């Protein structure tokens, strides 16, 4: 039977072309969504992890006058006697650059910067970096802070 076209053959060809068209539509939609995701202004928020804010609460300052009773910690905070620190403790027992707290992933790490009189966490002098826990008490010279999240 030359010259005759069978209906099942036509249906098979139509289904094959329909499947190819559906695959191309699917790929087009995926590429469009990917383009919209990467071209959006909020893409940096998706790629950059927002640090969890923490703070230091002043619980004792002795005779030292501090600029605040609460200090927010974003990425890092420097504590010392010199003017370029974030928290200035004007006391002779405090080194110029005494200590710093740095955000590391989801934690906050206290580092003593080789101070003369040391940095204390929960009444223990630290010899190495310490990962701070909520409620930890930090003593630098006559000033005591409470770490909160």
C-alpha positions as CSV (number, residue, x, y, z in Angstrom):
1,X,0.0,0.0,0.0
2,X,2.1,2.7,-1.3
3,X,0.7,6.2,-1.0
4,X,-1.5,5.6,2.0
5,X,-0.7,7.1,5.4
6,X,-1.7,5.2,8.4
7,X,-3.4,7.1,11.3
8,X,-1.2,5.4,14.0
9,X,1.9,6.6,12.2
10,X,0.7,10.2,12.1
11,X,-0.3,10.1,15.8
12,X,3.2,8.7,16.7
13,X,4.9,11.5,14.8
14,X,2.7,14.2,16.4
15,X,3.4,12.8,19.9
16,X,7.2,12.8,19.2
17,X,7.1,16.5,18.0
18,X,4.9,17.4,21.0
19,X,7.4,15.8,23.4
20,X,10.3,17.7,21.8
21,X,8.4,21.0,22.1
22,X,7.5,20.3,25.8
23,X,11.2,19.6,26.6
24,X,12.3,22.9,24.9
25,X,9.5,24.8,26.8
26,X,10.7,23.2,30.1
27,X,14.3,24.2,29.4
28,X,13.3,27.7,28.4
29,X,11.4,28.2,31.7
30,X,14.4,26.9,33.7
31,X,16.8,29.2,32.0
32,X,14.4,32.2,32.4
33,X,14.1,31.5,36.2
34,X,17.9,31.1,36.5
35,X,18.4,34.4,34.7
36,X,15.9,36.2,36.9
37,X,17.5,34.8,40.1
38,X,21.0,35.9,39.1
39,X,20.0,39.3,37.8
40,X,17.9,40.3,40.8
41,X,19.4,42.9,43.1
42,X,18.9,40.6,46.1
43,X,21.4,38.0,44.8
44,X,24.0,39.3,47.3
45,X,21.7,38.6,50.2
46,X,21.3,35.0,49.0
47,X,25.1,34.5,48.6
48,X,26.2,36.4,51.7
49,X,25.4,35.0,55.1
50,X,24.0,37.6,57.4
51,X,25.8,37.5,60.8
52,X,23.7,37.0,63.8
53,X,24.0,40.2,65.9
54,X,25.4,39.9,69.4
55,X,26.1,42.5,72.0
56,X,28.1,43.3,75.0
57,X,26.3,44.7,78.0
58,X,28.3,46.7,80.5
59,X,27.7,45.2,84.0
60,X,30.5,47.0,85.9
61,X,32.8,49.8,84.9
62,X,34.5,50.8,88.1
63,X,35.7,54.4,87.8
64,X,35.9,54.3,84.0
65,X,33.3,56.2,82.0
66,X,32.2,54.4,78.8
67,X,30.4,55.8,75.8
68,X,27.5,53.4,76.1
69,X,26.0,50.6,78.3
70,X,25.5,48.3,75.4
71,X,27.7,47.6,72.3
72,X,26.4,45.8,69.2
73,X,28.8,43.4,67.6
74,X,28.5,43.0,63.9
75,X,31.6,41.5,62.3
76,X,34.1,42.5,64.9
77,X,34.7,44.9,67.8
78,X,38.0,46.1,69.3
79,X,38.5,46.9,72.9
80,X,41.4,48.9,74.3
81,X,42.7,52.2,75.7
82,X,43.6,53.9,72.4
83,X,41.2,56.1,70.5
84,X,40.8,53.9,67.4
85,X,39.1,51.1,69.3
86,X,35.4,50.5,69.2
87,X,35.1,50.4,73.0
88,X,37.6,52.7,74.6
89,X,38.5,51.8,78.2
90,X,40.6,54.7,79.6
91,X,42.4,52.9,82.4
92,X,46.1,52.1,83.1
93,X,45.4,48.4,83.5
94,X,44.0,48.2,79.9
95,X,46.4,47.9,77.0
96,X,46.2,50.1,73.9
97,X,44.9,47.2,71.9
98,X,43.6,44.9,74.5
99,X,41.2,42.4,73.0
100,X,38.8,41.9,70.1
101,X,35.7,39.9,69.4
102,X,35.2,38.6,65.8
103,X,32.3,36.9,64.2
104,X,33.4,33.5,62.7
105,X,30.5,31.7,60.9
106,X,27.8,31.5,63.6
107,X,30.1,32.0,66.6
108,X,31.8,35.0,68.2
109,X,35.5,34.5,69.2
110,X,37.2,36.6,71.8
111,X,41.0,37.1,71.3
112,X,43.4,38.7,73.8
113,X,45.8,40.8,71.8
114,X,48.8,40.1,74.0
115,X,47.6,42.5,76.7
116,X,49.8,43.0,79.7
117,X,47.1,42.4,82.4
118,X,45.1,39.8,80.5
119,X,41.5,39.2,79.5
120,X,39.2,37.2,81.6
121,X,36.1,35.1,80.7
122,X,34.0,33.9,83.6
123,X,36.9,34.8,86.0
124,X,39.4,32.7,84.1
125,X,42.3,34.4,82.3
126,X,42.3,33.3,78.6
127,X,45.5,32.0,77.0
128,X,44.0,31.3,73.6
129,X,40.9,32.3,71.5
130,X,37.6,31.6,73.3
131,X,34.3,31.0,71.5
132,X,31.8,33.1,73.5
133,X,28.6,31.6,74.8
134,X,25.5,33.7,75.8
135,X,25.9,34.8,79.4
136,X,29.7,34.8,79.4
137,X,31.2,37.5,81.5
138,X,34.3,39.3,80.1
139,X,36.6,41.3,82.3
140,X,39.0,43.8,80.9
141,X,40.7,46.0,83.5
142,X,38.0,47.4,85.8
143,X,35.2,46.9,83.2
144,X,33.0,43.8,83.0
145,X,30.8,42.9,80.1
146,X,28.1,40.3,79.6
147,X,27.9,38.6,76.2
148,X,24.4,38.3,74.8
149,X,22.9,37.1,71.5
